[in-house]
Amino acid sequence: MSVLKKSLALLAAGILMMAALPASAAFPEKPVRLVLPWPAGGLADSVTRLVAERMAKSLGQNVVVENRAGANGMIGTEAVARSAPDGYTLVVGTIETMSLNPATYAKVPYDAAKDFEPVGMMVSVPLIISASTTSPSKLTSFKQLVSITKQSPGDVSYASWGDGSSPHLFMEMINQPAGLSMLQVPYKGTSPAMVDVLAGRVDLILVSYQTGQSHYKSERLRPLAVTGNKRLSVLPDVPTVAESGHPQFDAALWYSILAPAGTPSAVIERLNAAMRDAVNDTEFKARMQVSGAAVLGGTPADARGFIENDRAKALAISKSLGIAQKF
C-alpha cells in the first residue's frame, strides 16, 4: 500500500509540474497570423510573404499574411495592438506606423512605444533620389541638384505622399542642415506621382530600387543619390547622400515584426529565432540584394533600440518643421 501511495504521490506531483509549465512551452500549436497594414503588391508585401514562408518552416506551423490596409497603416496596426498577447497575431512594423505616424499625427489609435513587443528587424530599404530626364532642370547629379537649389531656392520640386511622409522628412533632413529649399508636391501615392515625374512636371521622386528599376533601364528616370549609408550593389555608380556632401546622413524605410505588449518572452524568442532563420536564408538574401534591400535580423533588444532611435529622429525633424502631432 505504501508503494502505491508513493506512486500516486509522484504521479500527482508530475501532473502539477506539467500544469505549471507556461503555455508558451509548446508554442506554436496553431497557425500564426502576420498582419501587414499595407495593400498587397509592392516591396513590403513581397518581403513579408517571403519571410512568412520561411518562418513557417522553422515554426512547423503556417504563418498567414493578412493585408489590412488603411489610415496610413494605423488600422491594421491598431488591430494587432488590441489582440491577445499570445504570439499568434503579429504585425509588420514600418517607419510610417512606428515612427512617422506618432511624430506627425495628433491622434494615433495605439501607443507605438508601449503597445508592442519587438520580435525583430527584417530589412531596411533605402530610397533613391531620382530625377526626371524630361524635366526642364535636366538634373544629372546630386551635387548639381544642391547647386541649382542654392542658386534658385524653390525652383526644384519633388514628389511626396504629403506632409510627414517618408519622402518629405527625408528631403527635409537634407534641406535644413544645408539651408536648401525645394518645393514639395504632395500626392496620394507613388503611381500618380510617378506619372507627373516621368512627364517632367515634377523634378524629383524618392523611390525604392524595385519601384524605379524599369524607369532607370528605359532612361526616363535618373538615380542621383541613395539615402542609405552605403551604395547599392544594383547601382554601384550612384553615390549615397552622405558621400555627396551630407556626412552622417542615413535614412531608409524598414520592416520589422512586432507582437502585442505582454507577449511572453519565451514566445518572443521563439518567433525571433524563426525570423532570423528566415532573413538569413541564402535565397532570401539574394532576392533582397537584387531588390535593393539590406537584411537586418538581430535580437528583440536590437529591434527595440533601432525603432526607438528612429522614432526619436522622426519626432525631432517633425518638430523642426512645425508638424509634430499636427495632423
N, C-alpha and C positions, 0 to 999 in steps of 0.2 A: 504493500500500500504506500509506503514512504517513497519508493521508487516512482510509482505512478504520480504521486503528488509533486515530486521534483520535476518530472517530465512535463506535467501540466503547467507548473510554475514557469519552466523555461519557455514553453510554447506561448504562454501569456505574455512573457517579457518580450519575446520576439515579435509578437503581434503589435505590442505597444511601440517598440522601436520602429517598426515599419510604418506605423501610423504617424510617428513623429517626423518621418522624413519629409523634406519640403516637396511641394508639388512639382517644383522645377527639376527634381531628380530624373524624371522620365521625359523631360521636355526635348522635342515636341511630340505630342501624341496625336496631333491632327494638323491639317494644312495651316500655313501661316499666310496672313493677308498683308500685302505690302501696298499701301495706298500711295499713288503718285498724284499729287494735286495739280496736275497739268494734263492737257489733252494728249491723246495718242498721236504718235508721229514725232519726229524730231529727235535730237540727241538725248534729251532727258529720258524719253520713253525707251529708246534703244538701249541706253546704258542700264536702266532699271531692269529691263527684261533679261538682258544678258547676265546681270548679277543674280537676279532671282532664280534663273535656270541653274546656275552653278551652286547657289546656296542650297537649293533643293537636294542636290546630290549629296552634299555634306550633311544636311539635317535628316535625310531619309524621309522627308515629307515635302509635298508640293508647296511652293511659295507663289501665291497667286497675286499677280499685279492687277490692281484696280485703279483705273483712271477716274479721278474725281476732281474735275477742274472747276474753277470759278473764283471770283473775287481775288485775283492775283495770288492764287494758291491758298487762300485762307479757309475756303470751305472744307477741302479735304484734310487740311492740317488740323483744323478745329475738331473735326470728327474723330480723329485719332487721339487728340488730347483728352477727349471725353470717354475714350474706350477703356475697357478693363485692362489693368496693368499686368497682363499675364504673358506677354510676349507673342501673342497670336495676332495682334493687329499693330502694324508698324507704319511709318510714313517716311517718304523721301523728303529730307530737309534740304532746302536750297538757300542761296544767298537772298532771294526775294522773301521767302517765308520766315527765315530765321534772323535776317539782318536788316534788309531794306524796309520791309513792312513795319517792324517795331520802331524803326528810326523815323519813318515819314508819315505813318498813319496815326491819327488821333485815337482811333478805336480799333484795336486788334482783338478778335474774339478768343485769344489764347495768350498765355504768357510764355514767350519764346524762351525765357531764362529758367522758368520753374516748372513748366508743364511736360517736359520731356527728359528722357534719359538717352544720351547719345549712345548709339551702338558702334558707329564707326564712320569714317570717311570713305567714299567710293573713289571719285575722281574730281579733278579740277579741270576747267575748260577756259583757257584764256580767250579773249575776244581779239579780233584783228581789226584795227582801224583801217578802213578800206575806202578808197576814193573812186568816184565815178570817172570813167575815162571820157565821158561825153559832157561833163560839166564845164562851164567857162573857165573855172580856176585851173584846170589841167594839172592837178597835183601829181607829182611823181615821187615825192619822198616826204617823210615826216618832218625833216628839218626845213624843207620848203614850206610845209604847212605852217610851222611855227613862224617862219619869216614873214609870210604873207599876212598871217593873223596879227602880228605885231605892227605891220605897216598899215593894215586896214581892219581895225577891230570890228567884228560883227559881220564882215563880208563872207566869211567861210561858214557854211551851215552843216549841221549834222543831224541825222535822224535819231530819234529816241522813242521809247514807249511811254513817254510822259515824265513829269517831274518825279524824282525819286526812283526812277527805273535804273537798272544797272548801266546802260549806256550814258544816261545823264550824269550819274555820280562818277563814273569812270572818267568822263571827259572833264568834269569839273575838278577832279583830282589832278588833272594836267593843267587846266586853265588857271586855277587860283594861285598855286605857288609861282607860276611863271608870269602872272599878270596878263594873261591872254583873255580874249573874249571871242567866243564863237556862238553863232546863232543856233539854238536848239529848235528843231522842228519835230513836234510830237506826233506819233501815230499810234494806232491801236494794235499794232503787231508788226512782225517782220515783213510779211508779204506786201502790204500796201506801202511800207517804207521802201522796200527794195524796188518797187515799180518806179517810184519817183527818183530814186538814186540812179538807177540804170538809165532813166530818161534824161538825166543831167539836171533835174530841177533842184536836187539837194546834192551837196558836195561829198558828204561822208556818211558812212554807216559802220556800226560796230557789229560784227557777226562772228560766229564760230567758223572754224575751217570747213566743217561739214556743210554749213549753210552757204558759204561763199565759194567753195571749190569749183563748181561748174562755171561760175562767172569769172573766176581767175583764169581758167583754161580758155574761155572764149574772149578774154581780154576786155570784157565790159566793166570789170572791177579790178582795181589795182591795190594789192595789200601794201600798206605803208609801215605799220608797226604792230607788234604783238604786245598785248597788255600784261602778259605773264612775266615771270622772272627769268625765262630763258627762251631761246629761239625754238621754233617748231621744226622737227625733222622733215616735215612735209613742205616747209617753206624756209629752207636753210639760209636763204639770202635776205630774208626780211628781218630787220633788227627788232629788238624789244624797245619799248618806250624808254626804259632805263638807259639803254645803250645810245639812245638818240638825244640825250641831254637832260633826262629827268631821273637822276640817280635814286635808287631805292623804290622807284615806282613798281608796284606789283599788285595787279588786280585781276581777278578771274571769277567766272561762275564756278559753282561747286555743288556736288551732290553727296548727301550723307544719308544714313539710315538712323531713325530715331524711334524710340519706344515711349509709351506714356510714362510719366513720372510714377515712381513706386514699383516699377517692374523689378522683380528680384535680381540681385547682382549675378547669381548663377545663370539665369536666363540670358541676361545681357552678355555675359562672357561667352555663352554657347553661340549666340547669334553673331557676336563679333568674330569668333573663330571661323564660322561658316562664311561670313562676309570676306574675311581675309583670304580664305581659300579661293573664293570666287575672283577677287580682284588680282590675285597673284597667279591665276591660271595663265599659262603661256599664250593660249589663243586669245583670251580676253585682252591681255596686254598688247598683243599685236593689233587687234582691232581698234583699241583706243589710240594707239600711236598713229594709225592712218586717219583717224578722226580728229587728230589734233588735241586729244585729251591726255592728261597726266594721271596715272594711277597714284592714289594716296595711301589707303589702308591705315594701319596703326591701331592703337588701343582706344577703348571708350574715353579714357582720360585725354588722349591726344585729340580726339574729336571735340571734346568739350572745350579744350583750350583754343583750338582752331576757330570754333564757332563764336566763342565769347570775344576773341580778338577781332574777328571780322565784324561782329555786331558793334563793337565799340568804335571801329573805324568808320562804319556807315553812319553812326549817330553823330560823330564829330564832323563829318563833311556835310551832313544834312543841317546841322546847327549853323555851320558857316554860311550855308546857302539860304538860311531862314526858312527851311521847310521841315524842321524837326516836328514830328507829330502834328503836321498841318492838315493832312488830307482826311 
